[in-house]
Amino acid sequence: MGARSIEYLCELIAVPSVNPRLAGTADPGGGEQLLTDYLAGFCRRRGWQYALQEVHPGRANLLARIPGGRGDALLWDVHQDTVSGQGMSTEPFTARRSGGRLYGRGACDVKGAMAAMLAALERAASTPAGERPTILLACTVNEECGFTGARALASLWQTSDAPAAEPAPMAVDERGGLTRSVLRQTRPAAALIAEPTELNVVVAHRGVVRWQCIVEGRAAHSSRPEDGVNALYAMADVVQLIKSYHERQLARRPADALCGPPTACVTTIAGGTGPNTVPDRAVIDVDRRLTPQEWPEDAYRDLVAYVAEHTPPGAARVRHDRPWMESRGLAPDENGPWASQIAAVARSVGAQPQIIGVPYGTNAASIAAAGIPAIVFGPGSIAQAHTADEWIAVEQLELAEEAYYQIACGAVRL
């Protein structure tokens, strides 16, 4: 148990799949394309039917179908993209094993789970179909910056009475033998979303809305600052207002019992053109985390209105772009029975799972929006995700492979 997962994880780490929005100058280009190609080859060599669903130009979800004999289907979702490998203390795209850990970019978030899923499905596919459910493996793009891969996936099964996940299904490349028609007919009874949860079962998480705020001033020579309008000074007021909004407004609102309180945070700032020029422009990224009860648009409008109401008068112009990322949270409304069964499987292989909520966001909310009960479950700890020495414990990888294998072989039934 686990040898295949380790082997496949080493291979996956060696295939860079940095999200283009997060890529640094030292990162290979191409987004997820190289990994999509690797996964397509993996499926072809094993005779698995697959399809490619283009989400953005040159960026496609890979969907593979491993048929079972039971009649129902389960969706396994795992995202392809990682954050930048730039600045890591270890070689980002060469796996290194040391002291019971595997190091490399994506080892924890989330190629460890991907490797365990691939290994588990390979084992399960070699057993009689019998009581196995059909597994639809979805390796989705752009989780780190928008969840658009998951939304495109969910659009395949959108029902008229469910909130819209995406306007229309994206184009599907059927050359791998899996057709859009079969995909649409393979509506999952439930979904398992891979993220580093330490093999706990996540039934609820927060949502997110992100956007840029821009302050426009007027440039001048720095020896005559009175001739200009300093955009950084005006932006400093905006930053303080967002801090105040977090501390005074959101702190008074009820926290979710599983996911915690709503938050607001400034995450990047940029401005100025040179050391001898009064800056005429400044830009910040705003990150607003939502409880499962909140809506992204409402949260965006509320914070923008607060900043507008409290910004001191001046010549600088403050404007807010439309959000570039928004997702509701995951609420534990319909995933309870599914979560309990996954927890039982995890216990049976030696893990000690709890049913929990988490403060971050995942693809699960997009899948749940299509009316499919979704939970989040995978090896590794979120504490190691995105870090300079990202790693995953080999023991977690081994336990995850066995849990996924049991699920693929029919250990759960809805």
C-alpha positions as a LaTeX table, in Angstrom:
\begin{tabular}{lrrr}
\hline
Residue & $x$ (\AA) & $y$ (\AA) & $z$ (\AA) \\
\hline
Met1 & 0.00 & 0.00 & 0.00 \\
Gly2 & 1.26 & 3.46 & $-0.91$ \\
Ala3 & 4.14 & 2.61 & $-3.24$ \\
Arg4 & 2.18 & 3.67 & $-6.32$ \\
Ser5 & 1.06 & 6.90 & $-4.68$ \\
Ile6 & 4.64 & 7.81 & $-3.87$ \\
Glu7 & 5.77 & 6.99 & $-7.41$ \\
Tyr8 & 2.96 & 8.98 & $-9.00$ \\
Leu9 & 3.44 & 11.95 & $-6.68$ \\
Cys10 & 7.10 & 12.18 & $-7.66$ \\
Glu11 & 6.04 & 12.20 & $-11.31$ \\
Leu12 & 3.33 & 14.81 & $-10.72$ \\
Ile13 & 5.67 & 17.17 & $-8.87$ \\
Ala14 & 8.06 & 16.96 & $-11.84$ \\
Val15 & 5.31 & 18.32 & $-14.13$ \\
Pro16 & 4.93 & 22.07 & $-13.39$ \\
Ser17 & 1.34 & 23.32 & $-13.36$ \\
Val18 & 1.61 & 26.80 & $-11.87$ \\
Asn19 & $-1.54$ & 28.87 & $-12.18$ \\
Pro20 & $-0.76$ & 31.59 & $-14.78$ \\
Arg21 & $-2.07$ & 34.36 & $-12.53$ \\
Leu22 & 0.39 & 33.33 & $-9.81$ \\
Ala23 & 3.44 & 32.51 & $-11.93$ \\
Gly24 & 6.75 & 34.14 & $-11.06$ \\
Thr25 & 9.54 & 34.96 & $-13.47$ \\
Ala26 & 11.39 & 31.74 & $-12.58$ \\
Asp27 & 8.36 & 29.48 & $-13.12$ \\
Pro28 & 7.87 & 27.50 & $-16.32$ \\
Gly29 & 5.01 & 28.86 & $-18.42$ \\
Gly30 & 2.06 & 27.02 & $-19.85$ \\
Gly31 & $-0.25$ & 26.88 & $-16.85$ \\
Glu32 & $-1.74$ & 23.43 & $-16.31$ \\
Gln33 & $-1.22$ & 22.23 & $-19.91$ \\
Leu34 & 1.75 & 19.92 & $-19.24$ \\
Leu35 & $-0.08$ & 18.24 & $-16.39$ \\
Thr36 & $-3.24$ & 17.85 & $-18.48$ \\
Asp37 & $-1.11$ & 16.11 & $-21.13$ \\
Tyr38 & 0.43 & 13.85 & $-18.47$ \\
Leu39 & $-3.02$ & 12.89 & $-17.16$ \\
Ala40 & $-4.36$ & 12.21 & $-20.65$ \\
Gly41 & $-1.42$ & 9.87 & $-21.27$ \\
Phe42 & $-2.02$ & 8.17 & $-17.92$ \\
Cys43 & $-5.63$ & 7.48 & $-18.93$ \\
Arg44 & $-4.75$ & 6.28 & $-22.44$ \\
Arg45 & $-2.20$ & 3.77 & $-21.15$ \\
Arg46 & $-4.81$ & 2.25 & $-18.85$ \\
Gly47 & $-7.64$ & 2.22 & $-21.35$ \\
Trp48 & $-9.73$ & 4.74 & $-19.43$ \\
Gln49 & $-12.10$ & 6.87 & $-21.44$ \\
Tyr50 & $-11.53$ & 10.58 & $-20.91$ \\
Ala51 & $-12.53$ & 13.98 & $-22.24$ \\
Leu52 & $-11.06$ & 17.47 & $-22.13$ \\
Gln53 & $-13.35$ & 20.37 & $-21.20$ \\
Glu54 & $-11.80$ & 23.69 & $-22.19$ \\
Val55 & $-12.33$ & 26.31 & $-19.49$ \\
His56 & $-9.89$ & 29.00 & $-20.67$ \\
Pro57 & $-7.78$ & 29.05 & $-23.84$ \\
Gly58 & $-5.16$ & 26.31 & $-23.47$ \\
Arg59 & $-6.51$ & 25.30 & $-20.05$ \\
Ala60 & $-8.81$ & 22.29 & $-19.82$ \\
Asn61 & $-10.39$ & 20.07 & $-17.21$ \\
Leu62 & $-9.55$ & 16.41 & $-17.71$ \\
Leu63 & $-12.51$ & 14.13 & $-16.99$ \\
Ala64 & $-12.04$ & 10.35 & $-16.82$ \\
Arg65 & $-14.75$ & 7.75 & $-16.32$ \\
Ile66 & $-14.03$ & 4.42 & $-14.62$ \\
Pro67 & $-17.26$ & 2.43 & $-14.98$ \\
Gly68 & $-18.64$ & 0.27 & $-12.20$ \\
Gly69 & $-21.44$ & $-2.25$ & $-12.09$ \\
Arg70 & $-23.58$ & $-0.72$ & $-9.37$ \\
Gly71 & $-25.43$ & 1.90 & $-11.38$ \\
Asp72 & $-24.61$ & 5.02 & $-9.39$ \\
Ala73 & $-21.71$ & 7.44 & $-9.85$ \\
Leu74 & $-19.39$ & 9.36 & $-7.55$ \\
Leu75 & $-17.43$ & 12.45 & $-8.56$ \\
Trp76 & $-13.82$ & 12.82 & $-7.43$ \\
Asp77 & $-12.49$ & 16.32 & $-8.01$ \\
Val78 & $-8.83$ & 17.32 & $-7.67$ \\
His79 & $-7.36$ & 20.54 & $-9.03$ \\
Gln80 & $-4.36$ & 20.63 & $-11.35$ \\
Asp81 & $-2.98$ & 24.09 & $-10.61$ \\
Thr82 & $-0.46$ & 25.07 & $-7.95$ \\
Val83 & 0.92 & 28.33 & $-6.66$ \\
Ser84 & 4.33 & 29.57 & $-7.81$ \\
Gly85 & 7.45 & 27.55 & $-7.09$ \\
Gln86 & 9.53 & 30.72 & $-6.94$ \\
Gly87 & 11.29 & 31.33 & $-3.64$ \\
Met88 & 11.05 & 27.78 & $-2.36$ \\
Ser89 & 13.81 & 26.49 & $-0.10$ \\
Thr90 & 13.75 & 23.17 & $-1.94$ \\
Glu91 & 13.79 & 22.48 & $-5.68$ \\
Pro92 & 10.11 & 23.05 & $-6.50$ \\
Phe93 & 9.71 & 20.61 & $-9.37$ \\
Thr94 & 11.95 & 17.78 & $-8.17$ \\
Ala95 & 10.44 & 15.57 & $-5.48$ \\
Arg96 & 12.64 & 14.92 & $-2.45$ \\
Arg97 & 11.91 & 12.32 & 0.21 \\
Ser98 & 13.31 & 12.86 & 3.69 \\
Gly99 & 12.25 & 11.77 & 7.17 \\
Gly100 & 8.85 & 10.40 & 6.21 \\
Arg101 & 8.00 & 13.42 & 4.07 \\
Leu102 & 7.87 & 14.18 & 0.35 \\
Tyr103 & 8.84 & 17.74 & $-0.59$ \\
Gly104 & 8.00 & 19.75 & $-3.71$ \\
Arg105 & 5.54 & 22.31 & $-5.05$ \\
Gly106 & 2.08 & 20.79 & $-4.97$ \\
Ala107 & 3.08 & 17.86 & $-2.76$ \\
Cys108 & 0.44 & 18.92 & $-0.26$ \\
Asp109 & $-1.84$ & 21.16 & $-2.35$ \\
Val110 & $-2.93$ & 19.03 & $-4.01$ \\
Lys111 & $-0.86$ & 16.59 & $-6.04$ \\
Gly112 & $-0.53$ & 14.23 & $-3.08$ \\
Ala113 & $-4.27$ & 13.59 & $-3.19$ \\
Met114 & $-4.15$ & 13.37 & $-6.99$ \\
Ala115 & $-1.46$ & 10.69 & $-6.79$ \\
Ala116 & $-3.43$ & 8.75 & $-4.19$ \\
Met117 & $-6.58$ & 8.95 & $-6.32$ \\
Leu118 & $-4.77$ & 7.75 & $-9.45$ \\
Ala119 & $-3.21$ & 4.85 & $-7.57$ \\
Ala120 & $-6.50$ & 3.89 & $-5.93$ \\
Leu121 & $-8.43$ & 4.00 & $-9.19$ \\
Glu122 & $-5.78$ & 1.95 & $-10.96$ \\
Arg123 & $-6.12$ & $-0.75$ & $-8.30$ \\
Ala124 & $-9.92$ & $-0.61$ & $-8.25$ \\
Ala125 & $-10.24$ & $-0.74$ & $-12.04$ \\
Ser126 & $-8.46$ & $-4.11$ & $-12.04$ \\
Thr127 & $-11.13$ & $-5.66$ & $-9.78$ \\
Pro128 & $-14.53$ & $-6.99$ & $-10.95$ \\
Ala129 & $-17.00$ & $-4.16$ & $-11.54$ \\
Gly130 & $-19.60$ & $-5.93$ & $-9.38$ \\
Glu131 & $-20.63$ & $-3.60$ & $-6.60$ \\
Arg132 & $-18.27$ & $-0.80$ & $-7.59$ \\
Pro133 & $-19.81$ & 2.60 & $-8.34$ \\
Thr134 & $-18.83$ & 4.46 & $-11.47$ \\
Ile135 & $-16.11$ & 6.97 & $-10.61$ \\
Leu136 & $-15.85$ & 10.20 & $-12.56$ \\
Leu137 & $-12.40$ & 11.67 & $-11.93$ \\
Ala138 & $-12.27$ & 15.41 & $-12.62$ \\
Cys139 & $-8.85$ & 17.06 & $-12.69$ \\
Thr140 & $-9.90$ & 20.69 & $-12.81$ \\
Val141 & $-8.05$ & 23.90 & $-13.66$ \\
Asn142 & $-7.90$ & 27.32 & $-12.01$ \\
Glu143 & $-8.89$ & 26.41 & $-8.47$ \\
Glu144 & $-6.33$ & 28.78 & $-6.97$ \\
Cys145 & $-7.70$ & 31.85 & $-8.77$ \\
Gly146 & $-11.41$ & 31.57 & $-9.32$ \\
Phe147 & $-12.83$ & 28.01 & $-9.15$ \\
Thr148 & $-13.76$ & 28.37 & $-12.83$ \\
Gly149 & $-12.77$ & 24.79 & $-13.65$ \\
Ala150 & $-15.16$ & 23.45 & $-11.03$ \\
Arg151 & $-17.93$ & 25.77 & $-12.23$ \\
Ala152 & $-17.51$ & 24.56 & $-15.80$ \\
Leu153 & $-17.61$ & 20.97 & $-14.55$ \\
Ala154 & $-20.75$ & 21.58 & $-12.47$ \\
Ser155 & $-22.50$ & 23.15 & $-15.45$ \\
Leu156 & $-22.70$ & 19.68 & $-17.03$ \\
Trp157 & $-25.31$ & 18.70 & $-14.44$ \\
Gln158 & $-27.00$ & 21.99 & $-13.72$ \\
Thr159 & $-30.66$ & 21.53 & $-12.84$ \\
Ser160 & $-33.37$ & 24.11 & $-13.37$ \\
Asp161 & $-34.09$ & 24.36 & $-9.64$ \\
Ala162 & $-30.45$ & 24.79 & $-8.54$ \\
Pro163 & $-28.60$ & 28.14 & $-8.46$ \\
Ala164 & $-26.57$ & 28.71 & $-11.63$ \\
Ala165 & $-23.01$ & 27.39 & $-11.43$ \\
Glu166 & $-21.95$ & 28.64 & $-14.88$ \\
Pro167 & $-23.93$ & 30.00 & $-17.86$ \\
Ala168 & $-23.46$ & 26.99 & $-20.15$ \\
Pro169 & $-21.35$ & 23.83 & $-20.43$ \\
Met170 & $-17.96$ & 24.47 & $-21.99$ \\
Ala171 & $-16.81$ & 22.73 & $-25.20$ \\
Val172 & $-15.83$ & 19.10 & $-24.64$ \\
Asp173 & $-13.04$ & 17.42 & $-26.64$ \\
Glu174 & $-14.23$ & 13.81 & $-27.00$ \\
Arg175 & $-11.12$ & 12.33 & $-28.63$ \\
Gly176 & $-10.36$ & 10.37 & $-25.46$ \\
Gly177 & $-13.54$ & 8.35 & $-26.02$ \\
Leu178 & $-15.71$ & 10.02 & $-23.37$ \\
Thr179 & $-18.57$ & 12.04 & $-24.86$ \\
Arg180 & $-20.46$ & 15.01 & $-23.50$ \\
Ser181 & $-23.65$ & 12.97 & $-23.71$ \\
Val182 & $-22.22$ & 10.26 & $-21.45$ \\
Leu183 & $-20.84$ & 12.90 & $-19.09$ \\
Arg184 & $-24.22$ & 14.57 & $-18.76$ \\
Gln185 & $-25.87$ & 11.20 & $-18.14$ \\
Thr186 & $-23.29$ & 10.36 & $-15.46$ \\
Arg187 & $-24.75$ & 12.71 & $-12.88$ \\
Pro188 & $-22.94$ & 12.02 & $-9.60$ \\
Ala189 & $-24.89$ & 11.05 & $-6.51$ \\
Ala190 & $-22.21$ & 12.78 & $-4.42$ \\
Ala191 & $-18.82$ & 14.43 & $-4.78$ \\
Leu192 & $-15.50$ & 14.08 & $-2.97$ \\
Ile193 & $-13.26$ & 17.13 & $-3.34$ \\
Ala194 & $-9.56$ & 16.59 & $-2.68$ \\
Glu195 & $-7.78$ & 19.13 & $-0.48$ \\
Pro196 & $-5.28$ & 18.74 & 2.37 \\
Thr197 & $-7.66$ & 18.11 & 5.30 \\
Glu198 & $-5.41$ & 15.70 & 7.26 \\
Leu199 & $-8.03$ & 13.06 & 6.35 \\
Asn200 & $-10.69$ & 14.91 & 8.29 \\
Val201 & $-14.03$ & 15.23 & 6.51 \\
Val202 & $-14.94$ & 18.84 & 5.73 \\
Val203 & $-18.67$ & 19.54 & 5.47 \\
Ala204 & $-18.56$ & 23.36 & 5.54 \\
His205 & $-16.18$ & 26.12 & 4.51 \\
Arg206 & $-16.11$ & 29.84 & 3.97 \\
Gly207 & $-16.61$ & 31.59 & 0.65 \\
Val208 & $-14.54$ & 34.38 & $-0.87$ \\
Val209 & $-14.79$ & 37.51 & $-2.99$ \\
Arg210 & $-11.66$ & 39.31 & $-4.23$ \\
Trp211 & $-11.21$ & 42.51 & $-6.17$ \\
Gln212 & $-8.82$ & 45.37 & $-6.78$ \\
Cys213 & $-9.22$ & 48.89 & $-5.43$ \\
Ile214 & $-7.47$ & 51.65 & $-7.38$ \\
Val215 & $-6.61$ & 55.17 & $-6.25$ \\
Glu216 & $-5.77$ & 57.72 & $-8.95$ \\
Gly217 & $-3.91$ & 60.90 & $-8.04$ \\
Arg218 & $-1.69$ & 63.29 & $-10.00$ \\
Ala219 & 2.03 & 62.93 & $-10.65$ \\
Ala220 & 4.53 & 65.69 & $-9.86$ \\
His221 & 8.23 & 66.10 & $-9.21$ \\
Ser222 & 8.99 & 64.94 & $-5.67$ \\
Ser223 & 10.74 & 68.25 & $-4.94$ \\
Arg224 & 7.33 & 69.92 & $-5.36$ \\
Pro225 & 4.86 & 67.46 & $-3.78$ \\
Glu226 & 2.27 & 70.21 & $-3.40$ \\
Asp227 & 1.88 & 70.18 & $-7.21$ \\
Gly228 & 0.69 & 66.58 & $-7.18$ \\
Val229 & $-1.92$ & 64.37 & $-5.53$ \\
Asn230 & $-0.18$ & 61.51 & $-3.77$ \\
Ala231 & $-2.07$ & 58.30 & $-4.54$ \\
Leu232 & $-0.20$ & 56.35 & $-1.86$ \\
Tyr233 & $-1.31$ & 58.75 & 0.87 \\
Ala234 & $-4.92$ & 58.39 & $-0.25$ \\
Met235 & $-4.54$ & 54.62 & $-0.48$ \\
Ala236 & $-3.19$ & 54.56 & 3.08 \\
Asp237 & $-6.55$ & 55.96 & 4.19 \\
Val238 & $-8.37$ & 53.24 & 2.23 \\
Val239 & $-6.23$ & 50.50 & 3.76 \\
Gln240 & $-6.98$ & 51.79 & 7.24 \\
Leu241 & $-10.69$ & 51.87 & 6.45 \\
Ile242 & $-10.64$ & 48.22 & 5.36 \\
Lys243 & $-8.80$ & 47.35 & 8.56 \\
Ser244 & $-11.46$ & 49.27 & 10.50 \\
Tyr245 & $-14.24$ & 47.48 & 8.60 \\
His246 & $-12.75$ & 44.13 & 9.60 \\
Glu247 & $-12.24$ & 45.07 & 13.24 \\
Arg248 & $-15.39$ & 47.11 & 13.88 \\
Gln249 & $-18.03$ & 45.96 & 11.43 \\
Leu250 & $-17.34$ & 42.28 & 10.76 \\
Ala251 & $-16.32$ & 41.57 & 14.34 \\
Arg252 & $-19.90$ & 42.36 & 15.41 \\
Arg253 & $-21.43$ & 39.90 & 13.00 \\
Pro254 & $-22.11$ & 36.29 & 14.03 \\
Ala255 & $-19.43$ & 33.72 & 13.34 \\
Asp256 & $-20.38$ & 30.45 & 11.68 \\
Ala257 & $-20.26$ & 27.57 & 14.16 \\
Leu258 & $-18.05$ & 25.45 & 11.87 \\
Cys259 & $-16.17$ & 27.96 & 9.71 \\
Gly260 & $-15.57$ & 30.94 & 11.97 \\
Pro261 & $-16.22$ & 34.66 & 11.41 \\
Pro262 & $-16.31$ & 36.75 & 8.23 \\
Thr263 & $-13.06$ & 38.63 & 7.53 \\
Ala264 & $-11.62$ & 41.35 & 5.30 \\
Cys265 & $-7.96$ & 41.79 & 4.46 \\
Val266 & $-5.68$ & 43.78 & 2.14 \\
Thr267 & $-3.28$ & 41.27 & 0.57 \\
Thr268 & $-1.16$ & 43.24 & $-1.95$ \\
Ile269 & $-0.27$ & 46.87 & $-2.58$ \\
Ala270 & 1.55 & 48.51 & $-5.49$ \\
Gly271 & 2.14 & 52.09 & $-6.53$ \\
Gly272 & 4.60 & 54.68 & $-7.70$ \\
Thr273 & 6.84 & 54.94 & $-10.74$ \\
Gly274 & 10.12 & 56.11 & $-9.25$ \\
Pro275 & 11.83 & 57.57 & $-6.17$ \\
Asn276 & 11.62 & 61.14 & $-7.46$ \\
Thr277 & 7.97 & 61.25 & $-8.56$ \\
Val278 & 4.80 & 61.82 & $-6.56$ \\
Pro279 & 2.82 & 58.63 & $-7.27$ \\
Asp280 & $-0.30$ & 59.08 & $-9.35$ \\
Arg281 & $-1.66$ & 55.55 & $-8.92$ \\
Ala282 & $-1.90$ & 52.87 & $-6.25$ \\
Val283 & $-3.57$ & 49.46 & $-6.35$ \\
Ile284 & $-4.50$ & 46.98 & $-3.63$ \\
Asp285 & $-6.05$ & 43.51 & $-3.65$ \\
Val286 & $-8.93$ & 43.06 & $-1.23$ \\
Asp287 & $-9.79$ & 39.61 & 0.16 \\
Arg288 & $-13.20$ & 39.23 & 1.82 \\
Arg289 & $-13.98$ & 35.82 & 3.35 \\
Leu290 & $-17.63$ & 34.88 & 3.73 \\
Thr291 & $-19.57$ & 32.67 & 6.07 \\
Pro292 & $-21.70$ & 30.08 & 4.23 \\
Gln293 & $-24.73$ & 32.29 & 4.84 \\
Glu294 & $-23.29$ & 35.30 & 2.96 \\
Trp295 & $-23.43$ & 36.14 & $-0.75$ \\
Pro296 & $-20.31$ & 37.45 & $-2.56$ \\
Glu297 & $-22.08$ & 40.36 & $-4.27$ \\
Asp298 & $-23.63$ & 41.58 & $-1.02$ \\
Ala299 & $-20.28$ & 41.40 & 0.77 \\
Tyr300 & $-18.54$ & 43.31 & $-2.04$ \\
Arg301 & $-21.14$ & 46.08 & $-2.13$ \\
Asp302 & $-21.17$ & 46.47 & 1.64 \\
Leu303 & $-17.43$ & 46.97 & 1.96 \\
Val304 & $-17.27$ & 49.29 & $-1.06$ \\
Ala305 & $-20.06$ & 51.41 & 0.45 \\
Tyr306 & $-18.26$ & 51.57 & 3.81 \\
Val307 & $-15.06$ & 52.81 & 2.17 \\
Ala308 & $-16.96$ & 55.40 & 0.12 \\
Glu309 & $-18.82$ & 56.68 & 3.18 \\
His310 & $-15.72$ & 57.08 & 5.34 \\
Thr311 & $-13.03$ & 58.13 & 2.84 \\
Pro312 & $-11.74$ & 61.63 & 3.73 \\
Pro313 & $-12.43$ & 64.29 & 1.07 \\
Gly314 & $-9.57$ & 64.97 & $-1.31$ \\
Ala315 & $-8.49$ & 65.27 & $-4.91$ \\
Ala316 & $-7.60$ & 61.58 & $-5.33$ \\
Arg317 & $-10.18$ & 59.32 & $-6.99$ \\
Val318 & $-10.99$ & 55.95 & $-5.39$ \\
Arg319 & $-12.63$ & 53.23 & $-7.48$ \\
His320 & $-13.24$ & 49.52 & $-7.10$ \\
Asp321 & $-13.01$ & 47.03 & $-9.95$ \\
Arg322 & $-15.59$ & 44.29 & $-10.25$ \\
Pro323 & $-14.56$ & 41.12 & $-8.38$ \\
Trp324 & $-12.21$ & 38.81 & $-10.25$ \\
Met325 & $-12.92$ & 35.91 & $-7.89$ \\
Glu326 & $-16.12$ & 35.05 & $-6.07$ \\
Ser327 & $-17.54$ & 31.90 & $-4.56$ \\
Arg328 & $-20.10$ & 31.14 & $-1.91$ \\
Gly329 & $-19.18$ & 29.00 & 1.05 \\
Leu330 & $-20.11$ & 25.36 & 1.54 \\
Ala331 & $-23.01$ & 24.78 & 3.92 \\
Pro332 & $-23.59$ & 21.43 & 5.66 \\
Asp333 & $-27.16$ & 21.17 & 4.39 \\
Glu334 & $-27.26$ & 17.90 & 2.45 \\
Asn335 & $-23.84$ & 16.29 & 2.83 \\
Gly336 & $-24.25$ & 14.78 & 6.32 \\
Pro337 & $-24.90$ & 11.13 & 5.32 \\
Trp338 & $-22.13$ & 11.27 & 2.72 \\
Ala339 & $-19.69$ & 12.73 & 5.27 \\
Ser340 & $-20.49$ & 10.07 & 7.86 \\
Gln341 & $-19.76$ & 7.27 & 5.41 \\
Ile342 & $-16.46$ & 8.81 & 4.31 \\
Ala343 & $-15.44$ & 9.22 & 7.94 \\
Ala344 & $-16.25$ & 5.55 & 8.57 \\
Val345 & $-14.05$ & 4.50 & 5.65 \\
Ala346 & $-11.21$ & 6.70 & 6.90 \\
Arg347 & $-11.43$ & 5.11 & 10.35 \\
Ser348 & $-11.40$ & 1.64 & 8.82 \\
Val349 & $-8.00$ & 2.25 & 7.22 \\
Gly350 & $-6.40$ & 3.65 & 10.37 \\
Ala351 & $-7.08$ & 7.40 & 10.19 \\
Gln352 & $-8.78$ & 9.33 & 12.98 \\
Pro353 & $-11.12$ & 11.67 & 11.12 \\
Gln354 & $-13.31$ & 14.38 & 12.54 \\
Ile355 & $-16.20$ & 16.03 & 10.72 \\
Ile356 & $-15.24$ & 19.70 & 10.59 \\
Gly357 & $-15.55$ & 23.10 & 8.94 \\
Val358 & $-12.60$ & 25.13 & 7.62 \\
Pro359 & $-11.97$ & 28.84 & 6.96 \\
Tyr360 & $-10.67$ & 28.53 & 3.39 \\
Gly361 & $-12.59$ & 27.90 & 0.15 \\
Thr362 & $-12.63$ & 24.92 & $-2.23$ \\
Asn363 & $-14.24$ & 23.61 & $-5.41$ \\
Ala364 & $-16.91$ & 21.94 & $-3.27$ \\
Ala365 & $-19.12$ & 25.03 & $-3.19$ \\
Ser366 & $-19.33$ & 25.11 & $-7.00$ \\
Ile367 & $-20.26$ & 21.43 & $-7.16$ \\
Ala368 & $-22.83$ & 21.78 & $-4.38$ \\
Ala369 & $-24.41$ & 24.68 & $-6.29$ \\
Ala370 & $-25.44$ & 22.14 & $-8.94$ \\
Gly371 & $-27.36$ & 20.18 & $-6.31$ \\
Ile372 & $-24.70$ & 17.50 & $-5.74$ \\
Pro373 & $-23.83$ & 16.77 & $-2.08$ \\
Ala374 & $-20.12$ & 17.51 & $-1.67$ \\
Ile375 & $-17.51$ & 17.00 & 1.04 \\
Val376 & $-13.77$ & 17.76 & 1.14 \\
Phe377 & $-11.34$ & 14.99 & 2.07 \\
Gly378 & $-7.66$ & 14.41 & 1.42 \\
Pro379 & $-4.16$ & 13.84 & 2.79 \\
Gly380 & $-1.79$ & 16.51 & 4.09 \\
Ser381 & $-2.22$ & 19.63 & 6.18 \\
Ile382 & $-3.26$ & 23.06 & 4.95 \\
Ala383 & $-0.45$ & 24.38 & 7.17 \\
Gln384 & 2.04 & 23.10 & 4.57 \\
Ala385 & 0.15 & 24.41 & 1.52 \\
His386 & 1.83 & 27.24 & $-0.43$ \\
Thr387 & 4.88 & 27.22 & 1.87 \\
Ala388 & 8.55 & 27.62 & 0.98 \\
Asp389 & 9.21 & 23.97 & 1.88 \\
Glu390 & 5.87 & 22.40 & 0.96 \\
Trp391 & 5.64 & 18.75 & 1.97 \\
Ile392 & 3.26 & 15.90 & 2.69 \\
Ala393 & 3.65 & 13.06 & 5.18 \\
Val394 & 4.11 & 9.71 & 3.42 \\
Glu395 & 1.85 & 8.08 & 6.02 \\
Gln396 & $-1.00$ & 10.42 & 5.07 \\
Leu397 & $-0.47$ & 9.59 & 1.41 \\
Glu398 & $-0.63$ & 5.86 & 2.11 \\
Leu399 & $-3.78$ & 6.12 & 4.23 \\
Ala400 & $-5.46$ & 8.29 & 1.59 \\
Glu401 & $-4.74$ & 5.79 & $-1.17$ \\
Glu402 & $-6.31$ & 2.99 & 0.86 \\
Ala403 & $-9.35$ & 5.10 & 1.79 \\
Tyr404 & $-9.89$ & 6.16 & $-1.83$ \\
Tyr405 & $-9.50$ & 2.53 & $-2.92$ \\
Gln406 & $-12.17$ & 1.37 & $-0.48$ \\
Ile407 & $-14.52$ & 4.11 & $-1.68$ \\
Ala408 & $-13.89$ & 3.19 & $-5.33$ \\
Cys409 & $-14.61$ & $-0.47$ & $-4.51$ \\
Gly410 & $-18.05$ & 0.32 & $-3.10$ \\
Ala411 & $-17.52$ & 0.96 & 0.62 \\
Val412 & $-20.04$ & 3.83 & 0.54 \\
Arg413 & $-23.58$ & 3.86 & $-0.78$ \\
Leu414 & $-26.05$ & 6.75 & $-1.03$ \\
\hline
\end{tabular}
